[in-house]
Amino acid sequence: METTTTIKSPFDQQTLQYFKELLLEKRREAEEQEEQIENNISNLNEADDADQSSIAHHMGDFGSDTEEKQMNYQFLQRTRKFH
């Protein structure tokens, strides 16, 4: 037999509803950011494919692209923590 303990919240229903709506809005924002970051990563990958066909490459460009990808992946990981 399983027993459950109910803990009474120090907040009234109106306050709880406010925080629930606030959290849901933050989650929607995080989902939108996640979608934008995924699009950025996809665009960077497509640009890399196009760059592979060109002859001249500067090492600084490779470093900048790599850093931007890493930053996007970090943003994506952080954003997914909200889910």
Residue, then its C-alpha position, 0 to 999 in steps of 0.5 A: m500500500e502506497t501512502t502519499t503526503t500532501i504538502k500545503s503550499p504557502f501560496d494561494q491559487q491565484t499566485l500559483q496560477y501566475f507562476k504556472e503561466l510564467l513558467l509555461e511562457k518561459r518554456r515556449e520562449a526556450e522552445e522558440q530559441e531551440e528552434q532558432i539555434e537548430n536552424n543556425i546550426s543547420n545553416l552553418n553546416e550548409a555553409d560549410d558544405a559550400d565552403q568546402s568547394s572553394i579553393a582559398h580558405h583562411m585559418g581564421d575563418f575555420g576558427s570563427d566557424t568552429e567557435e560559432k558552432q560550439m556556441n550554438y551547441q552550448f546554447l542549444q544544450r542550455t535551452r533544452k534544460f528548460h524542457 
